[in-house]
């Protein structure tokens, strides 16, 4: 079963008068990258919450935010003035006014906009009491996220299966074309020789030797076998209960390499045309695989 890396989840939990709200979204990323946003007073919980997240998700960029409300209001903070800093600002302002003949009047709003004049002091909290609420709401949001990831994964898997079937059909078409290529080469070569030397008897053994050399150079049996093997392995990965996104990506690279070799060795216009279609499907597979965990 595969899972999409792109999803959204939400959780809501009440603990007494305290309401916890968690929202999480996941995006494509090569590795696991967790962005956790919680109220400043609860940063002590950051590591354990990230551990919870990493136990559920193993790849992708995961953004989780948690808010707390008490009786419908956010967790209260008290504001305090940094009086020593305010005093310093006023003295400096007055000094500038005297030195340059400026107005000494200072607006309160101006002072409040000065950096670090105000600071937040959260009310005392009982961390042990509220810790379970954080864990419960984050787990709830992750469960919601996982449901969407599974659903999106099912849609991706259906699309991948369709494209794998197309690739199977294309490789079968190439396989059927392979023995015809050597025979067509023999006919072209014989016609060319007959045209160049009309009155000279054709050495059939030499012609057969040239055709055999061509067939050996253009033999794509190995590439066909390996491509089929890779497609089979691709399907096996889709059934695994594991993180397979990167493995599928590497496998697509291998298939693409075989297809390129196949095209260059075959030296046949019809096979080249099929190869173009195969590359188009491989690119669509690659785009979808980028969304898989």
C-alpha positions in Angstrom: 0.0 0.0 0.0 1.4 3.3 -1.0 0.8 6.7 0.6 0.8 10.2 -0.9 3.1 12.8 0.6 0.6 15.5 -0.1 -2.4 15.7 2.3 -4.1 17.7 5.1 -5.4 16.7 8.5 -7.1 18.4 11.5 -7.7 17.5 15.1 -9.7 19.0 18.0 -9.7 18.0 21.6 -11.2 19.3 24.8 -9.5 18.9 28.2 -11.6 20.6 30.8 -12.0 24.2 29.8 -9.0 24.0 27.4 -9.5 23.4 23.8 -6.7 22.1 21.6 -6.8 22.5 17.8 -4.1 21.0 15.6 -3.7 21.3 11.8 -1.2 19.4 9.8 -0.3 19.3 6.1 2.4 17.3 4.3 4.2 18.2 1.1 6.7 16.5 -1.2 10.3 16.3 0.1 13.2 13.9 -0.4 13.6 13.5 3.3 11.6 13.9 6.5 11.4 17.6 7.4 9.1 18.5 10.4 8.0 22.0 11.0 6.2 22.3 14.4 4.4 25.5 15.5 3.2 25.5 19.1 2.7 28.4 21.7 6.0 29.7 23.0 5.2 28.6 26.5 5.0 24.9 25.5 8.3 24.7 23.5 9.5 22.2 26.1 7.1 19.7 24.4 8.7 20.2 21.0 11.0 17.2 20.9 8.5 14.7 22.2 5.8 15.9 19.7 8.3 15.7 16.9 9.1 12.2 17.9 5.4 11.4 17.7 5.2 12.8 14.2 8.3 11.0 13.0 6.9 7.7 14.3 3.9 8.1 11.9 5.5 9.8 8.9 8.9 8.8 7.4 9.2 11.0 4.4 8.0 14.5 3.3 7.8 18.0 4.6 5.3 17.9 7.5 3.9 21.2 9.0 2.0 20.9 12.3 0.5 23.8 14.2 -1.3 23.6 17.5 -3.4 26.3 19.1 -4.9 26.4 22.6 -8.1 28.2 23.6 -9.5 28.7 27.1 -13.2 29.3 27.2 -13.1 30.3 23.6 -10.1 32.5 23.9 -6.5 31.8 23.2 -4.1 31.0 26.0 -3.7 34.3 27.9 -0.5 36.3 28.1 0.2 39.4 30.2 2.1 42.3 28.7 4.8 44.1 30.6 6.8 47.2 30.0 10.6 47.1 29.9 10.9 50.3 32.0 14.7 50.5 31.9 14.6 50.3 28.1 11.8 52.9 27.9 13.8 55.2 30.1 16.8 54.8 27.8 14.8 55.5 24.7 13.4 58.7 26.3 16.8 60.0 27.3 18.3 59.4 23.9 15.3 61.1 22.2 15.6 64.1 24.4 19.4 64.3 23.8 18.8 64.3 20.0 16.1 66.9 20.4 18.4 69.2 22.4 21.4 68.7 20.1 19.5 69.3 16.8 16.7 71.6 18.0 13.9 69.2 17.5 10.5 68.8 19.2 11.0 67.0 22.5 7.5 65.6 22.5 7.4 61.8 22.3 4.2 60.0 21.3 3.3 56.9 23.4 2.6 55.0 20.2 6.1 55.7 19.0 7.5 54.3 22.2 5.4 51.1 22.1 6.7 50.4 18.6 10.3 50.4 19.8 11.9 47.0 19.8 11.7 45.1 23.1 9.7 47.8 24.9 6.9 45.3 25.4 7.4 41.7 26.3 5.0 38.8 26.8 4.8 37.0 30.1 2.6 33.9 29.9 0.5 33.0 32.8 1.7 30.1 34.9 0.7 26.7 33.3 0.5 23.2 34.6 2.6 21.4 31.9 1.8 17.9 33.2 -1.9 18.6 33.1 -1.8 20.0 29.5 0.8 17.6 28.0 -1.8 14.8 27.3 -4.0 17.3 25.4 -1.1 18.2 23.0 -0.3 14.6 22.3 -3.9 13.6 21.8 -4.7 16.4 19.4 -1.5 15.9 17.4 -2.2 12.2 17.1 -5.7 13.0 16.0 -4.5 15.4 13.3 -2.0 12.8 12.1 -4.6 10.1 11.9 -6.7 12.5 9.8 -3.7 13.3 7.6 -2.9 9.6 7.2 -6.5 8.8 6.0 -6.1 11.4 3.3 -2.6 10.2 2.4 -3.9 6.6 2.0 -6.9 7.8 -0.2 -4.6 9.9 -2.4 -2.2 6.9 -2.5 -4.9 4.7 -3.9 -5.6 7.2 -6.7 -1.9 7.4 -7.5 -1.6 3.6 -7.5 -4.5 3.2 -9.9 -2.8 5.7 -12.3 0.5 3.9 -12.0 -1.1 0.5 -12.8 -2.6 2.0 -15.9 0.7 3.3 -17.1 2.6 0.1 -16.2 0.1 -1.8 -18.4 0.8 0.6 -21.3 4.5 0.0 -20.8 3.9 -3.8 -20.9 2.1 -3.4 -24.2 4.8 -1.3 -25.6 7.6 -3.7 -24.7 5.6 -6.6 -26.2 5.3 -4.6 -29.4 9.0 -4.0 -29.5 9.6 -7.7 -28.8 7.4 -8.8 -31.7 9.2 -6.3 -34.0 12.7 -7.5 -33.1 13.0 -10.5 -35.4 11.4 -8.6 -38.3 14.2 -5.9 -38.1 17.0 -8.4 -39.1 14.9 -9.8 -42.0 14.2 -6.2 -43.3 17.9 -5.4 -43.0 18.7 -8.5 -45.1 16.3 -7.5 -47.8 17.6 -3.9 -47.9 21.2 -5.1 -48.1 20.4 -7.6 -50.9 18.5 -5.0 -52.9 21.4 -2.5 -52.5 24.0 -5.1 -53.7 21.8 -6.2 -56.6 21.5 -2.6 -57.7 25.2 -1.9 -57.5 26.4 -5.1 -59.2 23.7 -6.4 -61.4 25.7 -8.9 -63.4 27.7 -10.5 -60.6 26.5 -13.5 -58.7 25.5 -12.7 -55.1 27.5 -14.6 -52.4 24.6 -15.8 -50.2 27.0 -17.0 -47.4 28.6 -13.5 -47.2 25.1 -11.9 -47.1 24.1 -14.2 -44.3 27.2 -13.4 -42.4 26.5 -9.6 -42.7 22.9 -10.1 -41.6 24.1 -12.2 -38.6 26.6 -9.5 -37.6 23.8 -6.9 -37.8 21.5 -9.0 -35.8 24.1 -9.4 -33.1 24.8 -5.7 -32.9 21.1 -4.8 -32.8 20.1 -7.6 -30.4 17.9 -6.0 -27.7 16.8 -9.2 -26.0 18.7 -8.3 -22.9 17.2 -4.9 -22.6 13.7 -6.3 -23.1 14.2 -8.9 -20.4 15.6 -6.4 -18.0 12.8 -3.9 -18.7 10.2 -6.6 -18.0 12.0 -7.5 -14.8 12.0 -3.9 -13.7 8.3 -3.5 -14.4 7.6 -6.6 -12.4 9.7 -5.3 -9.5 7.8 -1.9 -9.7 4.5 -3.7 -9.1 6.0 -5.7 -6.2 7.1 -2.4 -4.6 3.5 -1.1 -4.8 2.3 -4.0 -2.7 4.9 -3.4 0.1 3.9 -1.9 3.4 6.9 0.4 3.5 8.3 3.7 2.3 9.0 3.0 -1.4 8.9 6.4 -3.1 12.7 6.7 -3.6 13.1 3.1 -4.6 10.4 3.6 -7.3 12.2 6.7 -8.5 15.5 4.8 -8.8 13.7 2.0 -10.6 12.3 4.4 -13.2 15.8 5.7 -13.8 16.9 2.1 -14.5 13.9 1.5 -16.9 14.7 4.7 -18.7 18.3 3.6 -19.2 17.3 0.3 -20.7 14.8 2.0 -23.0 17.4 4.4 -24.2 19.9 1.5 -24.9 17.1 -0.4 -26.6 16.4 2.5 -29.0 20.0 3.1 -29.9 20.7 -0.6 -30.6 17.6 -1.5 -32.5 18.2 1.0 -35.3 14.6 0.8 -36.4 12.2 3.6 -37.0 9.1 1.8 -35.7 10.9 0.7 -32.5 12.1 4.3 -32.0 8.6 5.5 -32.3 7.4 3.1 -29.6 10.3 4.1 -27.4 9.2 7.8 -27.6 5.8 6.7 -26.2 7.5 4.6 -23.5 9.6 7.6 -22.4 6.4 9.8 -22.3 4.8 7.2 -19.9 8.0 6.9 -17.9 8.0 10.7 -17.4 4.4 10.5 -16.2 5.3 7.7 -13.8 8.2 9.8 -12.5 5.9 12.7 -11.8 3.5 10.6 -9.9 6.3 8.8 -7.9 7.4 12.2 -6.6 4.2 12.3 -4.6 4.8 8.9 -3.0 6.2 8.5 0.5 
